[in-house]
Amino acid sequence: MVAHKLACCMAKRGHEVHVFASSMNSRDSLEKYGGLVVHRYGTNFRIETANFALKMFYEPFLTAVDLVHAHFSTPPAELAALAYAKGRGVPLILTYHGDWQESFGSLYRRAGLAIYNKLVLRLVLSSARVIIFPSGYYLNESRFLRDFAAKSVVIPNGIDVLSAGSLLSKQQCRSRLGLPLKGKVVMFIGSLVQYKGPWVLVKAIPHIIKEVPETRVVFVGDGPLSHSLKLLSERLACAEHVRFEGFVDEARKALYYGAADVVALPSVMSTEVFPIVLLEASAFGIPVVVSDLDTFRCFVKDGYNGLVSKRGDEKDLAEKLIKVLTGQALWQAMSRNTLENVTQYSWQRVERETERLYMKVASRETSSAHLRD
């Protein structure tokens, strides 16, 4: 989503932008939207959730560009970008979206990531002219970025503040989604994966409904933990208070934000950096309750536009969610504050900062002093 939006913004600013990506199927395609050209290459095989298109490693050489901007982690994009940058002799910019954790999953996954992190990732980070990451606090949590701090720069994620928000009332959104018109709604929006800690929220539900019985917790998103989370909610005898919606497209997602009283993000690993859900919830005036990952401090100010809970602690998460759900004055204050705070993260600001960096990189003004001007 970030890469797509940034490419569109740069094209609108008059730049010629080429996007090279693997296709969801085995077919190649070429799409043109003014100054934006999207090259999709047919997938040859998949590893876990990654589509590998071998053409990405040689077809882009037919197109000349002034610099390459890759996003980690979207394998094998960063490797294809590195090959192009070295082969063409152009600078590589890397946006780093978070560490890959090899501490969970199958033995195959853990072994593969351990090798990748030790060998390939360091090569990519070393070769990049500049490394962008969305949260300044993330340097304290990443296992890999500290050695490259001198060539790193913070550019946050962005949002179209004016186009966000729902035209419908909370009651209308709930009615369309089949949610109770009365009571409270806690929303989790994101992939159901290990590092986002969705099971912490499921474990918090019995504690929440003791204090706020008419609460519904809605999980919007899909992922490998979907089935186990459903089983966990049944084992904890709280399944009637939970809804698992699966994948929801962008247009319909606005209804879920519009129906929510609070958004929970109980992430537990440093794979998380600056999830877009923080910006989206804020654009709807919805307070957030996040875990105490250091990286979230770039956006969430405890008690101002959200609350911070202890990582992996379902009782503390429940306590913070109950505080938001039952404190009307607190909710109203945080809702106002989060609407005010999110205006600092417009895409207009992000695209200007990124374009400025592109110009410096293209003109080789990329010392650490220049990066922080």
N, C-alpha and C positions, 0 to 999 in steps of 0.2 A: 504494500500500500504506500509506504513512504517513498520507495523508488519510483513508483508509477506517478505519484503526485509531483515529485521533484522534476521528473522528465517532462511532464506536461507544462510545468511552470517555466522551465528553461526554454522550451520551444516557444511559449507565448512571449518570452522576453527577446525573441529574435534569433536564438541560437539554433543551429542544426543539431538535432539530437538523434542518436541511433541507440536503440535498446536491443540487446542480444539476450535471448532467453530460450530455455527449453520449452517444447510444446507439451500439452497434457496428453497428446496422443503421438502417433508415429509419423504425422504429416508435418511438412514445412509450410510456413506461411509468411507473407510479407504484408504489413499494414502500414498505410501512410495517413497521417493526420497533420497536414500542413508541414511544419518543420520537424515533426516527430515521425521517425520511421521505426517500426517494431519488427525485428527479425526473429521468427520463432523456428526452432529446429526440432525435428521429430525426435522423440525420446527413444533411445536404444535399449535402455534397461533402467530399473529402479533399485535403489538401495534405501531401505527404510522409507522415508517420505520424499526422498530426493529423486528428481528425474534427471537422468544423465543423457545428454545429447552430444555425441562425439563431434558433430559438425561445429559445435561451439569453439572447438580448439583450432579450427583452421578456416572456416568460412568467413569470420569477421575480418580476416586479413585482407579481404577484397575491398574493404571500406576503410578509408583513411580518416582518422580523427586526431584532434590535438591533445586530448587527455582521456584517460579511462577512469571511470568511477564505478567501483564494485561495492556490493553490499554483503557483508559477512553477518549471518551465515545463510547463504542460499547456494549450497553446493550444486554443481561444480563451478558456479559463476566466478568465484574469487580466483580459482586456478586458471580458468580460461582468460580472465582479465589479466592475470599476471603473465601468462604466456604471450598475450597480445602486446602488453606494455613492453616487455623485454624484447620481443621480436621486432616491434616497430620503433623502439627507442623513444617512447612517449611516457610522461609521468603517470603514476598510478595513485589514485585517491581511494581510500578504503573507509567506508562507514562501518563501524563495529557495533553490532546490535547485541552483543553479549557472549560470555564464555559458553562453550559447549561442555557439559558435564558428563564425564564418563563413569559416574558413580551409580548409575541405575540402568535398567534395561537388560537385554539379553547379553550373554557373554560375547557374542559376535559384535554387538554394538559397543560394549565397553572397551573391548580390545581395539576395535577400529578407531574409536575416538581417541584413545590413549596414544596411538601411533600418530594420528592426524594432528593432535594438539602438540605433540613433542617435535614433530618434524615439519609438517606442511604449514601449520599456522604460523610458526615462528618465521618461516621463509616468506610468507605473504606479508606479515607485519614488518619485517626487515626491509622488504622491497618497496613498500608503499612510500611515496613522497610525503604524504600527509595522511593521518588517521583521524577521522571524525567520530566522535561518540556523543550521544545525546545528553548525558548527565555528567556534570563536573565531578560529582561525588563518586562516580563509578570507578575512578582510578584506585580508590581505597579497597574496592571489592574484587576487581578483576585479577585473576592470577597471571595474566599475560601482558596487560597494557602498561604496567609500571615501568618496564624497561624501555618503553617508547614514548614516555611522557613529553620529551623535548619536541617531538614532531606531531603531537596530538592537539586537537582543537575541539572545543565544545560547540556544537550547533544543535539546538534542541529539535524535537519533532514539532510539527505544526498542525494546525487545524483551521478550516474555513469557519471562523466563529459566526459570521453573519448567516451562513447557510445551515448551521447546525440548529438544534432545538426542534421541538415538535410544535406543529400548528394545532395539535389536538390537546385537550385537557388530560389530566391524569386519569380521570374517570373514563374518558373516551378511549384512551389507549388500553386501559385494563379491559374494557368491554370488548374491544376488538380482539384481544388476546385470550379472552376467556378467563381472566384473573378476577378474584373477588374484588368488588368495588370498595368494600370496607377492609380494614386491617392494614398491615404493613407488608411491603415487598422489598426483599433484599435481592440484589441482582449480581450475578457473576457473569462477566462477558469475556470470553477468551477460550483458547484451546484447553481441553481437559488433559493436561500433560503434567508430568512430575514436578517440574520446577515452579509451576504456578500454584501448587499447594491446594487444589480444590478440595481434597479430603479434609483439610483443616476446617473448612467452612461446613462440610457435612457433619463433622464431629461437633461443631459448635451449635448445630440446630437444636438438639434437646435442651441445651442450656438457654437458648433464646426463647423457645416456646413456653418455658416455665414462667417467664416474665412477660412475654408478649405473645399470648396463645394464638392469635389470629395472623401470625406471620407466615408468609410464603417465601421460600428461597428458590429462585429461578436461575438455572444454569443455561446460558446461551453459548453454544459452541460444542464442538465434537472433539474426539481424541481417543487415544488408547486407554484412558482410565474410565471411559464412560460406563462400561458394564460394572466394573468393581465399585464405582461410586454409587450406582443404583443398589447393588447388593449391600453396601455399607449403610445406606439410608434405611433399608429394610431391617437390617440387623439392629440398628439403633431405634427402631420403631418410630421413625419420623418421616417415612416415605410419603405420607399424606400431606406433608408440609413442603414437599419438594417437587419441582418440575424440571425435567431435562428436555430442553427444546431442540438439541442438536444444532446443526449448522443453520444459520440465519443470514440471508443476504443483506447487503448494506441498506437497501431501501426499507426493509422491515425492521431492521435493528433499532431505528428511531422510536418505534412503538415501545420497545422494551425499556429504553432509557426513559421515555415519557411516563411509563408505568411505575418506575422505581422510586423508592424512598431513599435508598442508599446503595452504593456499589461497593462490593467487597473485593479486595485483591490481596489474598493471603500468601503471596509468593514466598518461596523458601530458599531459592538458589540464585546465585549471581548470574545465571543466564538472563535474568530479567534486568533491563536497564531503564527504559522509559516507555512503557506500554501506551499505545494510543488511547486505550480505554480511559486513562486519567484525563486526557484532554476532552474526549467525547462526553464523559459524564459531567465534567465541569461546564461544558457548553450548554448542557441541559439544566444547570443549576443543581446538580445532584452531588451531595457530599460523598466522600470516599473514605473507606477504612482500609488501610494498607498495612502490610507487615513492616517491621523495622529494618528492612534492607536499607543500607546507607544511601543507595542511589535514588530512592524515592524522595529524599530531602530536597532534591532540585525542584520539586513541584509541590509536595504536600507539606504544609506547615501545621504541625499538630495543634489541634484546637482552633485553627483559623479556617481552613477550607477542608478539613478532614481530621481523622484520628489515626494514630499509629498503635498497632498491637504487637505483642511479642511474637516473633517468628515461630511458627509451628505450635503455638499454644492456643488450643481451641477455646479454653475458658476465658482467656484474655480477649480473644477475638470476639467471643460472644458478649463479653462485658462492654466492649467498645461499640458494638453494633446496637446493643440494647440502649446504650446512652444516647445514640443518635436517634433511634426509633421512638424513644419516650420523651426526649427533651425538645419540645416544640421550639422554644426560644433559641436553643443551640442550633437546631436544624435550620431555622430561618437565617440565623447569622452566617452559618457556614455556606448556605446556598447563595447568599448575596456575595460573600467573599470569593467563592469559587468562580462565579460569573465575572467578577472583576479581575481576578488573577489570570484567567484563561486568555484574556485579551492580549497578554504579552506574548502569546504563542501563535500568532497569526502566520499563515503560510507566506504572506507578503514579506514578513521579517525573515523567515527561514530562507526563502529564495534569494533575497538580497544578500544575506550573509554567505550563502553558498556560491552565488555568482561572483562575489568579491574574492572568495577563496580560489575559485577556478581561474580568475584573471591573474592572481598572484602566482599560482602554480604554473600556469602557462608561460609566465614571464620569468620563472625560476626564482621569484622572491619568496622563498620558503624556508628561511631560517626560523628558529623558534621565536625570535623577536618579531619578525614580520607576521607570523601566525597570530600573535596576540595583540597586534596593533588595533 
